[in-house]
């Protein structure tokens, strides 16, 4: 009996020990976690920041972003210990929701606008600090450089209170048309203007073997699923699917307007003639990139105007003869065209949660982004590493290989929380290889584009409850079927009627309400 | 305290010794139970981690289902969000595509059950007949491999293989003089692609449990059958399958409980606007509405609905199986 007892005692003790160590193991883990962040990098103020990786490859690939040399340098320049936690850009909205559900916030947080469906309820619940007084007292640079128009944007303000510091959206027109200049030269083509001209150019791309391999393997125009980077024709008819128009006292989504029917007819034709990549409806970003850069058999595509030079360099690495040109988007019946004109405020803005015990430090940190040394760093990188100083002049080592191009995005894009873009720096652009291409792109993008009357509106309540009413729901299904010939375009009016019946009327009412209150 | 003293001084009292009408009967019965627990407390304490696990991670979160009846607001929490009754269930049942999603889910699940469930059994039977051990092990290892790839990779592979411009399948069709088929854009192909790729990925892994069951069959049975002149097919039919049946039934019943859970990743990877009519299932719908649109209450209601259907099916199938084969999971 005694023996048995002792045995069982041993057993229980060992179990208790196991449970205990498991518990201790858990708690010590969290302790060491906070310890580590406390001593991450130099500087006096400690700020922990939650931000997205913005889909930048160099950031995603970084094994330890906190100790990245550029992050450390920024900490040094702003006299701050930066403790960065990343949210994946691809799943940003879910991650943000999870963060709010968890209820633990950093000192400074990058959010997708204070009017986004995720953040708006957080503002109402008082998760973030109103910043008006802090800016007034502690942030001379922010006051000086950020325009009233930017402060007024619904992305950062609500009811006259500022809840976030805006980032500057330099290229307000987020997409331009790029074509293969070498192909156009070879086939003696002129720069197209109308949709007709464009179709002709694409037809030549398809038939005349511009890449000279004897095979008809050219893809005249490629785009991505849900019409991403494929909206030029919609732009020509002024019906960018995600945008809104104020007509006869109602704010209406573009995708149900009659002009949409005409635009879809053009897409259908382009698709049937194989002028538009027949795989675009299911094409992911990586496949899109692989065709343009890897195979180099795409004649025309649409992308961000801020880095056509990078596209060119990357295309040239496989197709050395390739050259790009940025051309104006096709114009429609009204002689205008282009993509949607976005807000002067970048979609990502910076908010300070109320749990921050020292919000002044966070606001001062952001204020320092307008300091000259920080600006130099964000454009040119680290002295002795990516640039040298020759008297007054900065000699920047413009990156040429894949790796340094990637690295450049770390300081030029990722760490530029707020402030002017490096593309506004004339000197930087003029010395840059293919800098003229960027200038061209910016020039083109400034001269075209379509106004969105729903700019700054967060999705109406009904659209959130019935996401199938959004552009990526019923409409994209209908459009895809029309283009692939599975459904007749004549059904467009039925589609609109059905959309309205399923709650679309309610959506229009809510949007119109918003328009009345926002534009009074 | 008294209990311990009692135990030390007296032998354990069994119920037979206590007259039933004794006023202390209740107390005594409890103390007897207590005694039992106290005597074996080290053993009982060993259940504790398991019980705690289920309580904390499985039962407590069940209470969260209450948000299906609320207009849940992330910042107000469960206790302050407003109750709205069955509003979200009404929304679900009046959703115009509800029957479509329900059908798709059931059909894909049914096909998976019909084709995907027997596949590992057949494969295990085939492997079991292989005599060359080296060959058998190599094949097994190769068959397990796809299990370890995530759906993101397998989905990408499937899309590439079926691609009209670069895919192998269309290359073959072209070389035979056919016209390329846009597999991923045709609603008619979608379910077959889902079921087929699902089988490819998991069939090897799922044979493990059957292989184990097969290894447990007494070889003397086969020897006896051989002596009686039974061929390979006769042996498989009359010995292997009957002896595998309990394993098969249990796995089948467990599978039926998950009939409305299709595994979100796979279908999400393959889905596109052209095939939603045959491909949208509850899991992808929940993702679109819930996580992206932030409709937590609504999606909880859908989840609850799914669970109830699953429960009914598993209880029904279990009863049926108990009657028909005598096997059941509880």
HADDOCK unambig.tbl for C-alpha pairs under 7 A between the chains (distance, minus, plus):
assign (segid A and resid 8 and name CA) (segid B and resid 42 and name CA) 6.09 0.50 0.50
assign (segid A and resid 12 and name CA) (segid B and resid 42 and name CA) 5.61 0.50 0.50
assign (segid A and resid 93 and name CA) (segid B and resid 292 and name CA) 6.64 0.50 0.50
assign (segid A and resid 94 and name CA) (segid B and resid 291 and name CA) 5.77 0.50 0.50
assign (segid A and resid 94 and name CA) (segid B and resid 292 and name CA) 6.52 0.50 0.50
assign (segid A and resid 101 and name CA) (segid B and resid 74 and name CA) 6.03 0.50 0.50
assign (segid A and resid 122 and name CA) (segid B and resid 75 and name CA) 6.87 0.50 0.50
assign (segid A and resid 125 and name CA) (segid B and resid 75 and name CA) 6.19 0.50 0.50
assign (segid A and resid 282 and name CA) (segid B and resid 272 and name CA) 6.25 0.50 0.50
assign (segid A and resid 464 and name CA) (segid B and resid 293 and name CA) 5.34 0.50 0.50
assign (segid A and resid 465 and name CA) (segid B and resid 295 and name CA) 6.64 0.50 0.50
assign (segid A and resid 467 and name CA) (segid B and resid 289 and name CA) 6.27 0.50 0.50
assign (segid A and resid 467 and name CA) (segid B and resid 293 and name CA) 6.81 0.50 0.50
assign (segid A and resid 476 and name CA) (segid B and resid 273 and name CA) 6.51 0.50 0.50
assign (segid A and resid 477 and name CA) (segid B and resid 273 and name CA) 4.85 0.50 0.50
assign (segid A and resid 477 and name CA) (segid B and resid 274 and name CA) 5.90 0.50 0.50
assign (segid A and resid 480 and name CA) (segid B and resid 274 and name CA) 6.23 0.50 0.50
assign (segid A and resid 481 and name CA) (segid B and resid 274 and name CA) 6.53 0.50 0.50
